[in-house]
Amino acid sequence: MSTSKINLVMLKKLFIFTVIMFAFGYALVPFYEKFCEVTGINNLLQPDILVEENWVDTDRWITVELDANTTGIPWDFKPLQSSVRIHPGEPVDVLYEIRNHTDREVNGQAIPSYSPRLLERYLKKFECFCFTKQVLKPNEVRQMPVQFTIEPGIPADVHTVTISYTFFELPGGQKAINDK
């Protein structure tokens, strides 16, 4: 077989391979979407699905008290509202504010705590500054959101809960507490 025939056969094989790989890549999108739907992976990115799956109990109210503390870190840290009144199952957005009063960059990590203790089982956070290390430049002020819901399954005798965050300073290159 001549070199030109060998090259032509190879070109045909490469063309067919390219078409098959393009079709495979194109077909992966619906497969991936179906996989995410079945496994529930994509639910955090679609709050509307969450609201539909977890019904909102409009017959009940829960007061969520918001608390903020610092330990060994030169920051002011506070919620922008001291409490919110919500229906169980209703998504909520609240804001916290931190302010670095120093002339140096400071790393911090927030640790949550809950009262009553059983709240931990019913509280679902979608976004929270406590998930990652926070780095504030000198004299920087930042507002940080927390998005959450309290599941309707929380006992009916619970009318007031407290979500508290305490910021601790992390030495320069230390990883965040949640990082592995």
Residue pairs with C-beta under 8 A, 6 or more apart in sequence:
33 42
35 41
36 42
42 49
43 49
43 50
43 53
44 50
44 126
47 91
47 126
47 147
50 91
50 126
50 149
51 89
51 90
51 91
54 89
54 149
54 151
54 152
55 89
55 152
56 87
56 88
56 89
56 90
56 152
57 87
57 88
57 89
57 152
58 87
60 87
60 88
60 152
60 156
61 85
61 86
61 87
61 159
62 85
62 86
62 87
62 88
62 150
62 154
62 158
62 159
62 160
62 161
63 83
63 84
63 85
63 159
63 160
63 161
64 83
64 84
64 85
64 86
64 92
64 150
64 160
64 161
64 162
64 163
65 82
65 83
65 160
65 161
65 162
65 163
66 79
66 81
66 82
66 83
66 84
66 94
66 96
66 162
66 163
66 164
67 79
67 162
67 163
67 164
67 165
68 77
68 78
68 79
68 96
68 164
68 165
68 166
68 167
69 77
69 164
69 165
69 166
69 167
70 76
70 77
70 166
70 167
70 168
71 166
71 167
71 168
72 168
72 169
73 106
73 108
73 167
73 168
73 169
74 100
74 101
74 102
74 106
74 169
75 98
75 99
75 100
75 101
75 106
75 108
75 136
75 167
76 97
76 98
76 99
76 101
77 96
77 97
77 98
77 99
77 165
77 167
78 96
78 97
79 94
79 95
79 96
79 97
80 94
80 95
80 96
80 97
80 143
81 94
81 95
84 92
84 94
86 92
86 150
88 122
88 150
88 151
88 152
88 153
88 154
89 149
89 150
89 151
89 152
90 149
91 126
91 147
91 148
91 149
92 147
92 148
92 149
93 145
93 146
93 147
94 145
94 146
95 143
95 144
95 145
95 146
96 129
96 143
96 144
96 146
96 165
97 141
97 142
97 143
97 144
98 108
98 134
98 136
98 141
98 142
98 144
98 167
99 136
99 139
99 140
99 141
99 142
100 106
100 136
100 137
100 138
100 139
100 140
100 141
101 139
102 138
102 139
103 138
103 139
104 138
105 135
105 136
105 137
105 138
106 135
106 136
106 169
107 133
107 134
107 135
107 169
107 170
107 171
107 172
107 174
108 133
108 134
108 135
108 136
108 167
108 168
108 169
108 170
109 130
109 133
109 134
109 167
109 168
109 170
109 176
109 177
109 178
110 129
110 130
110 134
110 165
110 166
110 167
110 168
111 130
111 165
111 166
111 168
111 177
112 128
112 130
112 163
112 164
112 165
113 164
113 165
113 166
114 120
114 123
114 161
114 162
114 163
114 164
115 161
115 162
115 164
116 158
116 161
118 154
118 155
118 158
119 150
119 154
119 158
119 161
119 163
122 150
122 151
122 153
122 154
123 148
123 149
123 150
123 151
123 163
124 148
124 149
124 150
124 151
125 131
125 146
125 147
125 148
126 147
126 148
126 149
127 145
127 146
127 147
128 146
128 147
128 148
129 144
129 145
129 146
129 165
130 146
130 165
130 178
131 178
132 176
132 178
133 170
133 175
133 176
133 179
134 142
134 144
134 167
136 142
146 163
148 163
150 161
170 176
